[in-house]
Amino acid sequence: MPKVKTRKYKLKTYKAAAKRFRVTGTGKIVRTKGGKSHLRRRKAKRAKALFSRMLEVTAPGDRRRIKRMAPYLKKYKANPPA
């Protein structure tokens, strides 16, 4: 009786999630802040400066959802935050 090979299927990445999140070298998932594209004239200088910082995703449920939506985030380092 010949052995039947079982095929492992590739998972599709949600491209929106792949563009919004990055994985650091230590394995943390980081994100940028929203609300920085327009209407910035009335915001304080300090608030505008803080927009460029990356924030760690700390909620375990969010981390689990992001890993499910972008399963290959950790595998490929070339993942720009833009």
PDB file with one MODEL, atoms N, CA, C and O in Angstrom:
MODEL        1
ATOM      1  N   MET A   1       0.844  -1.186   0.000  1.00  0.00           N
ATOM      2  CA  MET A   1       0.000   0.000   0.000  1.00  0.00           C
ATOM      3  C   MET A   1       0.889   1.250   0.000  1.00  0.00           C
ATOM      4  O   MET A   1       1.704   1.408   0.910  1.00  0.00           O
ATOM      5  N   PRO A   2       0.758   2.153  -1.004  1.00  0.00           N
ATOM      6  CA  PRO A   2       1.611   3.341  -1.068  1.00  0.00           C
ATOM      7  C   PRO A   2       1.212   4.368  -0.019  1.00  0.00           C
ATOM      8  O   PRO A   2       0.043   4.511   0.340  1.00  0.00           O
ATOM      9  N   LYS A   3       2.228   5.076   0.457  1.00  0.00           N
ATOM     10  CA  LYS A   3       1.960   6.135   1.448  1.00  0.00           C
ATOM     11  C   LYS A   3       1.337   7.338   0.760  1.00  0.00           C
ATOM     12  O   LYS A   3       1.794   7.764  -0.300  1.00  0.00           O
ATOM     13  N   VAL A   4       0.301   7.878   1.361  1.00  0.00           N
ATOM     14  CA  VAL A   4      -0.365   9.052   0.815  1.00  0.00           C
ATOM     15  C   VAL A   4       0.214  10.283   1.515  1.00  0.00           C
ATOM     16  O   VAL A   4       0.206  10.371   2.742  1.00  0.00           O
ATOM     17  N   LYS A   5       0.714  11.224   0.726  1.00  0.00           N
ATOM     18  CA  LYS A   5       1.274  12.447   1.302  1.00  0.00           C
ATOM     19  C   LYS A   5       0.156  13.416   1.628  1.00  0.00           C
ATOM     20  O   LYS A   5      -0.726  13.663   0.806  1.00  0.00           O
ATOM     21  N   THR A   6       0.198  13.956   2.818  1.00  0.00           N
ATOM     22  CA  THR A   6      -0.764  14.999   3.171  1.00  0.00           C
ATOM     23  C   THR A   6      -0.110  16.350   2.920  1.00  0.00           C
ATOM     24  O   THR A   6       1.052  16.564   3.267  1.00  0.00           O
ATOM     25  N   ARG A   7      -0.840  17.228   2.334  1.00  0.00           N
ATOM     26  CA  ARG A   7      -0.317  18.544   1.970  1.00  0.00           C
ATOM     27  C   ARG A   7      -0.653  19.559   3.053  1.00  0.00           C
ATOM     28  O   ARG A   7      -1.782  19.623   3.540  1.00  0.00           O
ATOM     29  N   LYS A   8       0.360  20.356   3.422  1.00  0.00           N
ATOM     30  CA  LYS A   8       0.122  21.472   4.341  1.00  0.00           C
ATOM     31  C   LYS A   8      -0.193  22.693   3.500  1.00  0.00           C
ATOM     32  O   LYS A   8       0.529  23.011   2.555  1.00  0.00           O
ATOM     33  N   TYR A   9      -1.253  23.362   3.840  1.00  0.00           N
ATOM     34  CA  TYR A   9      -1.682  24.493   3.039  1.00  0.00           C
ATOM     35  C   TYR A   9      -1.070  25.788   3.559  1.00  0.00           C
ATOM     36  O   TYR A   9      -0.827  25.944   4.756  1.00  0.00           O
ATOM     37  N   LYS A  10      -0.830  26.698   2.647  1.00  0.00           N
ATOM     38  CA  LYS A  10      -0.343  28.013   3.021  1.00  0.00           C
ATOM     39  C   LYS A  10      -1.507  28.830   3.562  1.00  0.00           C
ATOM     40  O   LYS A  10      -2.650  28.668   3.134  1.00  0.00           O
ATOM     41  N   LEU A  11      -1.201  29.705   4.504  1.00  0.00           N
ATOM     42  CA  LEU A  11      -2.221  30.580   5.067  1.00  0.00           C
ATOM     43  C   LEU A  11      -2.143  31.925   4.373  1.00  0.00           C
ATOM     44  O   LEU A  11      -1.055  32.415   4.069  1.00  0.00           O
ATOM     45  N   LYS A  12      -3.288  32.514   4.126  1.00  0.00           N
ATOM     46  CA  LYS A  12      -3.320  33.829   3.488  1.00  0.00           C
ATOM     47  C   LYS A  12      -3.128  34.904   4.552  1.00  0.00           C
ATOM     48  O   LYS A  12      -3.708  34.831   5.635  1.00  0.00           O
ATOM     49  N   THR A  13      -2.319  35.887   4.235  1.00  0.00           N
ATOM     50  CA  THR A  13      -2.076  37.014   5.128  1.00  0.00           C
ATOM     51  C   THR A  13      -3.075  38.119   4.836  1.00  0.00           C
ATOM     52  O   THR A  13      -3.338  38.442   3.678  1.00  0.00           O
ATOM     53  N   TYR A  14      -3.630  38.697   5.895  1.00  0.00           N
ATOM     54  CA  TYR A  14      -4.444  39.900   5.738  1.00  0.00           C
ATOM     55  C   TYR A  14      -3.458  41.038   5.507  1.00  0.00           C
ATOM     56  O   TYR A  14      -2.724  41.419   6.419  1.00  0.00           O
ATOM     57  N   LYS A  15      -3.440  41.580   4.295  1.00  0.00           N
ATOM     58  CA  LYS A  15      -2.415  42.548   3.923  1.00  0.00           C
ATOM     59  C   LYS A  15      -2.506  43.825   4.752  1.00  0.00           C
ATOM     60  O   LYS A  15      -1.483  44.455   5.020  1.00  0.00           O
ATOM     61  N   ALA A  16      -3.704  44.213   5.159  1.00  0.00           N
ATOM     62  CA  ALA A  16      -3.856  45.412   5.987  1.00  0.00           C
ATOM     63  C   ALA A  16      -3.141  45.220   7.324  1.00  0.00           C
ATOM     64  O   ALA A  16      -2.515  46.152   7.828  1.00  0.00           O
ATOM     65  N   ALA A  17      -3.228  44.034   7.894  1.00  0.00           N
ATOM     66  CA  ALA A  17      -2.558  43.765   9.167  1.00  0.00           C
ATOM     67  C   ALA A  17      -1.043  43.721   8.977  1.00  0.00           C
ATOM     68  O   ALA A  17      -0.298  44.189   9.837  1.00  0.00           O
ATOM     69  N   ALA A  18      -0.588  43.167   7.868  1.00  0.00           N
ATOM     70  CA  ALA A  18       0.853  43.086   7.609  1.00  0.00           C
ATOM     71  C   ALA A  18       1.461  44.466   7.435  1.00  0.00           C
ATOM     72  O   ALA A  18       2.623  44.677   7.780  1.00  0.00           O
ATOM     73  N   LYS A  19       0.688  45.411   6.902  1.00  0.00           N
ATOM     74  CA  LYS A  19       1.204  46.762   6.704  1.00  0.00           C
ATOM     75  C   LYS A  19       1.199  47.568   7.997  1.00  0.00           C
ATOM     76  O   LYS A  19       1.989  48.500   8.148  1.00  0.00           O
ATOM     77  N   ARG A  20       0.321  47.222   8.926  1.00  0.00           N
ATOM     78  CA  ARG A  20       0.173  48.030  10.138  1.00  0.00           C
ATOM     79  C   ARG A  20       1.077  47.595  11.286  1.00  0.00           C
ATOM     80  O   ARG A  20       1.367  48.392  12.178  1.00  0.00           O
ATOM     81  N   PHE A  21       1.525  46.340  11.276  1.00  0.00           N
ATOM     82  CA  PHE A  21       2.272  45.807  12.407  1.00  0.00           C
ATOM     83  C   PHE A  21       3.635  45.295  11.974  1.00  0.00           C
ATOM     84  O   PHE A  21       3.827  44.880  10.831  1.00  0.00           O
ATOM     85  N   ARG A  22       4.588  45.332  12.922  1.00  0.00           N
ATOM     86  CA  ARG A  22       5.916  44.775  12.719  1.00  0.00           C
ATOM     87  C   ARG A  22       6.280  43.937  13.928  1.00  0.00           C
ATOM     88  O   ARG A  22       5.703  44.101  15.003  1.00  0.00           O
ATOM     89  N   VAL A  23       7.235  43.040  13.753  1.00  0.00           N
ATOM     90  CA  VAL A  23       7.738  42.248  14.866  1.00  0.00           C
ATOM     91  C   VAL A  23       9.180  42.661  15.115  1.00  0.00           C
ATOM     92  O   VAL A  23       9.982  42.726  14.184  1.00  0.00           O
ATOM     93  N   THR A  24       9.511  42.943  16.386  1.00  0.00           N
ATOM     94  CA  THR A  24      10.863  43.339  16.726  1.00  0.00           C
ATOM     95  C   THR A  24      11.750  42.100  16.800  1.00  0.00           C
ATOM     96  O   THR A  24      11.276  40.973  16.651  1.00  0.00           O
ATOM     97  N   GLY A  25      13.024  42.318  17.029  1.00  0.00           N
ATOM     98  CA  GLY A  25      13.958  41.203  17.134  1.00  0.00           C
ATOM     99  C   GLY A  25      13.673  40.307  18.318  1.00  0.00           C
ATOM    100  O   GLY A  25      13.972  39.113  18.283  1.00  0.00           O
ATOM    101  N   THR A  26      13.093  40.877  19.376  1.00  0.00           N
ATOM    102  CA  THR A  26      12.771  40.081  20.565  1.00  0.00           C
ATOM    103  C   THR A  26      11.394  39.432  20.473  1.00  0.00           C
ATOM    104  O   THR A  26      10.990  38.711  21.386  1.00  0.00           O
ATOM    105  N   GLY A  27      10.667  39.677  19.381  1.00  0.00           N
ATOM    106  CA  GLY A  27       9.380  39.025  19.188  1.00  0.00           C
ATOM    107  C   GLY A  27       8.168  39.840  19.599  1.00  0.00           C
ATOM    108  O   GLY A  27       7.048  39.331  19.577  1.00  0.00           O
ATOM    109  N   LYS A  28       8.372  41.108  19.977  1.00  0.00           N
ATOM    110  CA  LYS A  28       7.237  41.948  20.343  1.00  0.00           C
ATOM    111  C   LYS A  28       6.556  42.459  19.073  1.00  0.00           C
ATOM    112  O   LYS A  28       7.216  42.736  18.071  1.00  0.00           O
ATOM    113  N   ILE A  29       5.235  42.580  19.128  1.00  0.00           N
ATOM    114  CA  ILE A  29       4.476  43.156  18.015  1.00  0.00           C
ATOM    115  C   ILE A  29       4.313  44.642  18.300  1.00  0.00           C
ATOM    116  O   ILE A  29       3.829  45.025  19.365  1.00  0.00           O
ATOM    117  N   VAL A  30       4.717  45.480  17.347  1.00  0.00           N
ATOM    118  CA  VAL A  30       4.624  46.924  17.533  1.00  0.00           C
ATOM    119  C   VAL A  30       3.765  47.529  16.435  1.00  0.00           C
ATOM    120  O   VAL A  30       3.617  46.966  15.350  1.00  0.00           O
ATOM    121  N   ARG A  31       3.201  48.698  16.751  1.00  0.00           N
ATOM    122  CA  ARG A  31       2.323  49.385  15.820  1.00  0.00           C
ATOM    123  C   ARG A  31       2.606  50.874  15.867  1.00  0.00           C
ATOM    124  O   ARG A  31       3.223  51.366  16.812  1.00  0.00           O
ATOM    125  N   THR A  32       2.149  51.600  14.836  1.00  0.00           N
ATOM    126  CA  THR A  32       2.250  53.053  14.848  1.00  0.00           C
ATOM    127  C   THR A  32       0.921  53.621  15.333  1.00  0.00           C
ATOM    128  O   THR A  32      -0.080  52.908  15.413  1.00  0.00           O
ATOM    129  N   LYS A  33       0.923  54.896  15.651  1.00  0.00           N
ATOM    130  CA  LYS A  33      -0.299  55.540  16.114  1.00  0.00           C
ATOM    131  C   LYS A  33      -1.137  55.995  14.934  1.00  0.00           C
ATOM    132  O   LYS A  33      -0.611  56.297  13.863  1.00  0.00           O
ATOM    133  N   GLY A  34      -2.435  56.040  15.137  1.00  0.00           N
ATOM    134  CA  GLY A  34      -3.337  56.517  14.100  1.00  0.00           C
ATOM    135  C   GLY A  34      -3.590  58.003  14.255  1.00  0.00           C
ATOM    136  O   GLY A  34      -3.211  58.602  15.262  1.00  0.00           O
ATOM    137  N   GLY A  35      -4.228  58.595  13.264  1.00  0.00           N
ATOM    138  CA  GLY A  35      -4.608  60.006  13.346  1.00  0.00           C
ATOM    139  C   GLY A  35      -3.506  60.963  13.021  1.00  0.00           C
ATOM    140  O   GLY A  35      -3.509  62.093  13.509  1.00  0.00           O
ATOM    141  N   LYS A  36      -2.541  60.540  12.194  1.00  0.00           N
ATOM    142  CA  LYS A  36      -1.448  61.454  11.892  1.00  0.00           C
ATOM    143  C   LYS A  36      -1.407  61.865  10.429  1.00  0.00           C
ATOM    144  O   LYS A  36      -0.411  62.434   9.983  1.00  0.00           O
ATOM    145  N   SER A  37      -2.440  61.598   9.689  1.00  0.00           N
ATOM    146  CA  SER A  37      -2.392  61.895   8.265  1.00  0.00           C
ATOM    147  C   SER A  37      -2.847  63.321   7.932  1.00  0.00           C
ATOM    148  O   SER A  37      -2.274  63.953   7.045  1.00  0.00           O
ATOM    149  N   HIS A  38      -3.849  63.828   8.615  1.00  0.00           N
ATOM    150  CA  HIS A  38      -4.291  65.198   8.352  1.00  0.00           C
ATOM    151  C   HIS A  38      -4.898  65.787   9.631  1.00  0.00           C
ATOM    152  O   HIS A  38      -4.990  65.104  10.651  1.00  0.00           O
ATOM    153  N   LEU A  39      -5.307  67.051   9.569  1.00  0.00           N
ATOM    154  CA  LEU A  39      -5.843  67.797  10.722  1.00  0.00           C
ATOM    155  C   LEU A  39      -4.815  67.894  11.850  1.00  0.00           C
ATOM    156  O   LEU A  39      -5.150  67.737  13.024  1.00  0.00           O
ATOM    157  N   ARG A  40      -3.565  68.153  11.480  1.00  0.00           N
ATOM    158  CA  ARG A  40      -2.510  68.221  12.485  1.00  0.00           C
ATOM    159  C   ARG A  40      -2.180  69.646  12.895  1.00  0.00           C
ATOM    160  O   ARG A  40      -1.385  69.847  13.814  1.00  0.00           O
ATOM    161  N   ARG A  41      -2.767  70.642  12.241  1.00  0.00           N
ATOM    162  CA  ARG A  41      -2.411  72.032  12.552  1.00  0.00           C
ATOM    163  C   ARG A  41      -2.824  72.420  13.956  1.00  0.00           C
ATOM    164  O   ARG A  41      -2.134  73.202  14.611  1.00  0.00           O
ATOM    165  N   ARG A  42      -3.935  71.889  14.426  1.00  0.00           N
ATOM    166  CA  ARG A  42      -4.419  72.299  15.747  1.00  0.00           C
ATOM    167  C   ARG A  42      -3.854  71.436  16.870  1.00  0.00           C
ATOM    168  O   ARG A  42      -4.156  71.675  18.040  1.00  0.00           O
ATOM    169  N   LYS A  43      -3.047  70.447  16.537  1.00  0.00           N
ATOM    170  CA  LYS A  43      -2.460  69.603  17.570  1.00  0.00           C
ATOM    171  C   LYS A  43      -1.172  70.239  18.110  1.00  0.00           C
ATOM    172  O   LYS A  43      -0.482  70.976  17.405  1.00  0.00           O
ATOM    173  N   ALA A  44      -0.874  69.941  19.352  1.00  0.00           N
ATOM    174  CA  ALA A  44       0.334  70.487  19.990  1.00  0.00           C
ATOM    175  C   ALA A  44       1.580  69.853  19.384  1.00  0.00           C
ATOM    176  O   ALA A  44       1.521  68.757  18.827  1.00  0.00           O
ATOM    177  N   LYS A  45       2.709  70.551  19.498  1.00  0.00           N
ATOM    178  CA  LYS A  45       3.969  70.042  18.946  1.00  0.00           C
ATOM    179  C   LYS A  45       4.344  68.717  19.590  1.00  0.00           C
ATOM    180  O   LYS A  45       4.807  67.797  18.916  1.00  0.00           O
ATOM    181  N   ARG A  46       4.142  68.627  20.893  1.00  0.00           N
ATOM    182  CA  ARG A  46       4.487  67.403  21.618  1.00  0.00           C
ATOM    183  C   ARG A  46       3.643  66.225  21.116  1.00  0.00           C
ATOM    184  O   ARG A  46       4.159  65.123  20.926  1.00  0.00           O
ATOM    185  N   ALA A  47       2.366  66.460  20.907  1.00  0.00           N
ATOM    186  CA  ALA A  47       1.478  65.401  20.422  1.00  0.00           C
ATOM    187  C   ALA A  47       1.897  64.947  19.028  1.00  0.00           C
ATOM    188  O   ALA A  47       1.863  63.756  18.721  1.00  0.00           O
ATOM    189  N   LYS A  48       2.289  65.893  18.192  1.00  0.00           N
ATOM    190  CA  LYS A  48       2.724  65.548  16.834  1.00  0.00           C
ATOM    191  C   LYS A  48       4.038  64.777  16.856  1.00  0.00           C
ATOM    192  O   LYS A  48       4.253  63.881  16.040  1.00  0.00           O
ATOM    193  N   ALA A  49       4.913  65.127  17.790  1.00  0.00           N
ATOM    194  CA  ALA A  49       6.194  64.425  17.897  1.00  0.00           C
ATOM    195  C   ALA A  49       5.986  62.990  18.365  1.00  0.00           C
ATOM    196  O   ALA A  49       6.718  62.087  17.960  1.00  0.00           O
ATOM    197  N   LEU A  50       4.984  62.782  19.221  1.00  0.00           N
ATOM    198  CA  LEU A  50       4.730  61.433  19.742  1.00  0.00           C
ATOM    199  C   LEU A  50       4.113  60.510  18.696  1.00  0.00           C
ATOM    200  O   LEU A  50       4.087  59.295  18.889  1.00  0.00           O
ATOM    201  N   PHE A  51       3.617  61.067  17.591  1.00  0.00           N
ATOM    202  CA  PHE A  51       3.023  60.232  16.550  1.00  0.00           C
ATOM    203  C   PHE A  51       4.041  59.302  15.898  1.00  0.00           C
ATOM    204  O   PHE A  51       3.679  58.236  15.398  1.00  0.00           O
ATOM    205  N   SER A  52       5.321  59.702  15.901  1.00  0.00           N
ATOM    206  CA  SER A  52       6.324  58.914  15.189  1.00  0.00           C
ATOM    207  C   SER A  52       6.778  57.694  15.975  1.00  0.00           C
ATOM    208  O   SER A  52       7.456  56.827  15.423  1.00  0.00           O
ATOM    209  N   ARG A  53       6.420  57.609  17.247  1.00  0.00           N
ATOM    210  CA  ARG A  53       6.849  56.479  18.078  1.00  0.00           C
ATOM    211  C   ARG A  53       6.076  55.215  17.750  1.00  0.00           C
ATOM    212  O   ARG A  53       4.909  55.271  17.363  1.00  0.00           O
ATOM    213  N   MET A  54       6.734  54.077  17.907  1.00  0.00           N
ATOM    214  CA  MET A  54       6.078  52.786  17.748  1.00  0.00           C
ATOM    215  C   MET A  54       5.652  52.304  19.140  1.00  0.00           C
ATOM    216  O   MET A  54       6.415  52.410  20.100  1.00  0.00           O
ATOM    217  N   LEU A  55       4.444  51.780  19.239  1.00  0.00           N
ATOM    218  CA  LEU A  55       3.922  51.289  20.513  1.00  0.00           C
ATOM    219  C   LEU A  55       3.822  49.769  20.469  1.00  0.00           C
ATOM    220  O   LEU A  55       3.495  49.185  19.436  1.00  0.00           O
ATOM    221  N   GLU A  56       4.104  49.146  21.590  1.00  0.00           N
ATOM    222  CA  GLU A  56       3.973  47.691  21.673  1.00  0.00           C
ATOM    223  C   GLU A  56       2.499  47.322  21.859  1.00  0.00           C
ATOM    224  O   GLU A  56       1.768  48.003  22.579  1.00  0.00           O
ATOM    225  N   VAL A  57       2.079  46.259  21.217  1.00  0.00           N
ATOM    226  CA  VAL A  57       0.723  45.735  21.402  1.00  0.00           C
ATOM    227  C   VAL A  57       0.779  44.844  22.633  1.00  0.00           C
ATOM    228  O   VAL A  57       1.430  43.799  22.619  1.00  0.00           O
ATOM    229  N   THR A  58       0.092  45.257  23.707  1.00  0.00           N
ATOM    230  CA  THR A  58       0.226  44.558  24.981  1.00  0.00           C
ATOM    231  C   THR A  58      -0.939  43.615  25.285  1.00  0.00           C
ATOM    232  O   THR A  58      -0.765  42.642  26.019  1.00  0.00           O
ATOM    233  N   ALA A  59      -2.114  43.886  24.735  1.00  0.00           N
ATOM    234  CA  ALA A  59      -3.280  43.060  25.052  1.00  0.00           C
ATOM    235  C   ALA A  59      -3.103  41.670  24.438  1.00  0.00           C
ATOM    236  O   ALA A  59      -2.849  41.558  23.239  1.00  0.00           O
ATOM    237  N   PRO A  60      -3.232  40.608  25.243  1.00  0.00           N
ATOM    238  CA  PRO A  60      -3.012  39.259  24.707  1.00  0.00           C
ATOM    239  C   PRO A  60      -4.007  38.869  23.617  1.00  0.00           C
ATOM    240  O   PRO A  60      -3.661  38.137  22.689  1.00  0.00           O
ATOM    241  N   GLY A  61      -5.231  39.353  23.728  1.00  0.00           N
ATOM    242  CA  GLY A  61      -6.222  39.043  22.690  1.00  0.00           C
ATOM    243  C   GLY A  61      -5.887  39.690  21.369  1.00  0.00           C
ATOM    244  O   GLY A  61      -6.072  39.088  20.311  1.00  0.00           O
ATOM    245  N   ASP A  62      -5.391  40.927  21.423  1.00  0.00           N
ATOM    246  CA  ASP A  62      -4.982  41.617  20.200  1.00  0.00           C
ATOM    247  C   ASP A  62      -3.785  40.937  19.562  1.00  0.00           C
ATOM    248  O   ASP A  62      -3.732  40.776  18.343  1.00  0.00           O
ATOM    249  N   ARG A  63      -2.812  40.532  20.394  1.00  0.00           N
ATOM    250  CA  ARG A  63      -1.633  39.837  19.862  1.00  0.00           C
ATOM    251  C   ARG A  63      -2.035  38.551  19.159  1.00  0.00           C
ATOM    252  O   ARG A  63      -1.533  38.235  18.080  1.00  0.00           O
ATOM    253  N   ARG A  64      -2.943  37.816  19.778  1.00  0.00           N
ATOM    254  CA  ARG A  64      -3.406  36.555  19.190  1.00  0.00           C
ATOM    255  C   ARG A  64      -4.094  36.802  17.851  1.00  0.00           C
ATOM    256  O   ARG A  64      -3.884  36.054  16.896  1.00  0.00           O
ATOM    257  N   ARG A  65      -4.917  37.851  17.779  1.00  0.00           N
ATOM    258  CA  ARG A  65      -5.633  38.174  16.548  1.00  0.00           C
ATOM    259  C   ARG A  65      -4.669  38.595  15.447  1.00  0.00           C
ATOM    260  O   ARG A  65      -4.837  38.204  14.292  1.00  0.00           O
ATOM    261  N   ILE A  66      -3.659  39.390  15.799  1.00  0.00           N
ATOM    262  CA  ILE A  66      -2.681  39.843  14.803  1.00  0.00           C
ATOM    263  C   ILE A  66      -1.880  38.662  14.272  1.00  0.00           C
ATOM    264  O   ILE A  66      -1.632  38.574  13.069  1.00  0.00           O
ATOM    265  N   LYS A  67      -1.473  37.750  15.156  1.00  0.00           N
ATOM    266  CA  LYS A  67      -0.713  36.576  14.713  1.00  0.00           C
ATOM    267  C   LYS A  67      -1.551  35.699  13.789  1.00  0.00           C
ATOM    268  O   LYS A  67      -1.025  35.080  12.863  1.00  0.00           O
ATOM    269  N   ARG A  68      -2.845  35.649  14.041  1.00  0.00           N
ATOM    270  CA  ARG A  68      -3.728  34.863  13.186  1.00  0.00           C
ATOM    271  C   ARG A  68      -3.924  35.535  11.827  1.00  0.00           C
ATOM    272  O   ARG A  68      -4.004  34.862  10.800  1.00  0.00           O
ATOM    273  N   MET A  69      -4.001  36.879  11.829  1.00  0.00           N
ATOM    274  CA  MET A  69      -4.227  37.596  10.573  1.00  0.00           C
ATOM    275  C   MET A  69      -2.963  37.679   9.726  1.00  0.00           C
ATOM    276  O   MET A  69      -3.044  37.688   8.498  1.00  0.00           O
ATOM    277  N   ALA A  70      -1.794  37.741  10.366  1.00  0.00           N
ATOM    278  CA  ALA A  70      -0.527  37.837   9.630  1.00  0.00           C
ATOM    279  C   ALA A  70       0.420  36.756  10.157  1.00  0.00           C
ATOM    280  O   ALA A  70       1.316  37.053  10.947  1.00  0.00           O
ATOM    281  N   PRO A  71       0.230  35.510   9.729  1.00  0.00           N
ATOM    282  CA  PRO A  71       0.997  34.402  10.316  1.00  0.00           C
ATOM    283  C   PRO A  71       2.490  34.422   9.980  1.00  0.00           C
ATOM    284  O   PRO A  71       3.282  33.800  10.687  1.00  0.00           O
ATOM    285  N   TYR A  72       2.888  35.122   8.918  1.00  0.00           N
ATOM    286  CA  TYR A  72       4.294  35.106   8.509  1.00  0.00           C
ATOM    287  C   TYR A  72       5.028  36.382   8.890  1.00  0.00           C
ATOM    288  O   TYR A  72       6.111  36.645   8.366  1.00  0.00           O
ATOM    289  N   LEU A  73       4.467  37.178   9.785  1.00  0.00           N
ATOM    290  CA  LEU A  73       5.106  38.424  10.206  1.00  0.00           C
ATOM    291  C   LEU A  73       6.488  38.165  10.790  1.00  0.00           C
ATOM    292  O   LEU A  73       7.445  38.864  10.459  1.00  0.00           O
ATOM    293  N   LYS A  74       6.594  37.187  11.636  1.00  0.00           N
ATOM    294  CA  LYS A  74       7.844  36.908  12.324  1.00  0.00           C
ATOM    295  C   LYS A  74       8.872  36.302  11.373  1.00  0.00           C
ATOM    296  O   LYS A  74      10.075  36.515  11.526  1.00  0.00           O
ATOM    297  N   LYS A  75       8.388  35.550  10.399  1.00  0.00           N
ATOM    298  CA  LYS A  75       9.281  34.805   9.520  1.00  0.00           C
ATOM    299  C   LYS A  75      10.096  35.711   8.615  1.00  0.00           C
ATOM    300  O   LYS A  75      11.287  35.479   8.408  1.00  0.00           O
ATOM    301  N   TYR A  76       9.465  36.734   8.077  1.00  0.00           N
ATOM    302  CA  TYR A  76      10.138  37.607   7.115  1.00  0.00           C
ATOM    303  C   TYR A  76      10.409  38.950   7.766  1.00  0.00           C
ATOM    304  O   TYR A  76       9.479  39.655   8.157  1.00  0.00           O
ATOM    305  N   LYS A  77      11.660  39.300   7.881  1.00  0.00           N
ATOM    306  CA  LYS A  77      12.041  40.537   8.547  1.00  0.00           C
ATOM    307  C   LYS A  77      11.760  41.771   7.686  1.00  0.00           C
ATOM    308  O   LYS A  77      11.536  42.858   8.219  1.00  0.00           O
ATOM    309  N   ALA A  78      11.770  41.614   6.381  1.00  0.00           N
ATOM    310  CA  ALA A  78      11.556  42.754   5.481  1.00  0.00           C
ATOM    311  C   ALA A  78      10.081  43.108   5.480  1.00  0.00           C
ATOM    312  O   ALA A  78       9.352  42.745   4.557  1.00  0.00           O
ATOM    313  N   ASN A  79       9.637  43.817   6.515  1.00  0.00           N
ATOM    314  CA  ASN A  79       8.230  44.183   6.646  1.00  0.00           C
ATOM    315  C   ASN A  79       8.162  45.649   7.026  1.00  0.00           C
ATOM    316  O   ASN A  79       8.196  45.977   8.212  1.00  0.00           O
ATOM    317  N   PRO A  80       8.065  46.543   6.043  1.00  0.00           N
ATOM    318  CA  PRO A  80       8.104  47.968   6.349  1.00  0.00           C
ATOM    319  C   PRO A  80       6.863  48.440   7.101  1.00  0.00           C
ATOM    320  O   PRO A  80       5.776  47.903   6.891  1.00  0.00           O
ATOM    321  N   PRO A  81       7.012  49.452   7.988  1.00  0.00           N
ATOM    322  CA  PRO A  81       5.878  49.931   8.747  1.00  0.00           C
ATOM    323  C   PRO A  81       4.918  50.788   7.928  1.00  0.00           C
ATOM    324  O   PRO A  81       3.816  51.087   8.389  1.00  0.00           O
ATOM    325  N   ALA A  82       5.305  51.179   6.749  1.00  0.00           N
ATOM    326  CA  ALA A  82       4.437  51.999   5.904  1.00  0.00           C
ATOM    327  C   ALA A  82       3.380  51.129   5.362  1.00  0.00           C
ATOM    328  O   ALA A  82       2.520  51.595   4.615  1.00  0.00           O
TER     329      ALA A  82
ENDMDL
END
